[in-house]
Amino acid sequence: MGGPMGGKTGGRWIHEWDPENETFWKEKGERIAMRNLLFSVVSEHIGFSIWSLWSVMVLFMGPEYGIDPAGKFFLIASATLVGALIRVPYTFAVAKFGGRNWTIVSAAMLLVPSCLAFAVMEPGTSYGTFLAVALLTGIGGGNFASSMTNINAFFPLHKKGWALGLNAGGGNIGVAVVQLVALAVIGTVGAGHPRVLLGIYIPLIIAAAVCSALYMDNLAPVKNDTGAVKEAARAGHTWIMAFLYIGTFGSFIGYSFAFGLVLQTQFGRTPLQAASLTFIGPLLGSLIRPVGGSLADRYGGARITLGTFAAMAGATAVVVYASVTASLTVFLIGFSALFVLSGLGNGSTYKMIPAIFKAKAHAIGLTGEAADAYGRRLSGASMGLIGAVGGIGGLGINLAFRQSFQTAGTGTAAFVAFLLFYGACMAVTWAVYLRKPAAAVAEAPAQRRLSLSEV
């Protein structure tokens, strides 16, 4: 147990960590937390880029590859699925190996799908080979879960919304950046040279792993707690928040992966034309995510989340109209709004998670550090489950697009389904967290009642 992955000794392990103590936070904790946040963002950013790699690889796959739009949507969906499922073990890896140690390993693992894609990306490669490599890129989606669990432990509750929003937003923007780099590659050397894109990212993966080794820390107090996992899995709010996260993060990642292919398939855009537009939505959605967390810190996550879903329903109605009338301009406006709103909702929903479990701690009679510890314990355990289910929402979006295009040749039916889902998310948010927040969150109405701003 004495190695870098087994023991908890050495200069990169921190054995005492109390971010809720204002003196500790101001004198020492904030500086350390900010440094770890910065390099966590770097690694997670690259992870998102590799996870979303096939959203741009399909833009390079012309008729000579012999793959129809449905087959391309399935390649994208396969990466989405693995990225969602792998989030659960990645969440627990932080406490098992240390946040720094696992960030090094998870970053280095991205070399596997990247180098394999470099080897096989050419016409004549079998569809099964492409599918296998696309599945492997899904490991990049796991980096989000371990990164969020790690950063959640570094910050005090009143800073979690901001810190988690910034961490996630910096990671999410990796989707836009890989699409922007793909645009540059297609615009300079043409759509026949996908290996150039991969040749850019392989050195960046190595750099992310090295930076994690040099500048990050492990928190020894962070431990896996099977009891916490079981308790989080039994908590109704874990699954309610997972449902809402399907609506926010599932939308963001599903739309990010599918946007370019929708433009090519429904609106007849060339690879260069599609690539010149695809990065805009994910970029806006990533940049706005910390704002969602900050607004939730100030006004309450449930209020911001409810408003976000209402606006997403409105934006989806605009997209349905654009899809029916074949108006590319209106489609881009509505779709861009969906990206912005999903990013905003990502920040607000993630802020709700620690607040819900801290409120539950107060409701069962805990106070002070005991309540803080309970909240950190349960929220950390639930984040992997919530993140995994949210990622599966992206799979649902990709499969809905595949089915819609396969049967009708347009994405209209898929967008109508998304509109109905956002309506359901609105109803759940209002009914559970705003209509009767005390009973819903505390699960013990006789105990302390909660104000709306606490969730």
BELWOQUI-V241203 format. One record per run of one state. SS is the DSSP state (@ for helix, = for strand, . for the rest). FROM is the first residue (numbers start at 1). TO is the last residue. Records with the same first field share a line. If there is no record, write none. Layout:
SS->FROM-TO / FROM-TO
This chain:
.->1-12 / 15-21 / 52-52 / 61-62 / 66-68 / 86-86 / 98-98 / 121-126 / 138-138 / 155-156 / 190-193 / 216-217 / 220-225 / 235-235 / 268-270 / 300-300 / 326-327 / 364-367 / 409-411 / 436-436 / 443-451 / 455-455
=->13-14 / 218-219
@->22-51 / 53-60 / 63-65 / 69-85 / 87-97 / 99-120 / 127-137 / 139-154 / 157-189 / 194-215 / 226-234 / 236-267 / 271-299 / 301-325 / 328-363 / 368-408 / 412-435 / 437-442 / 452-454
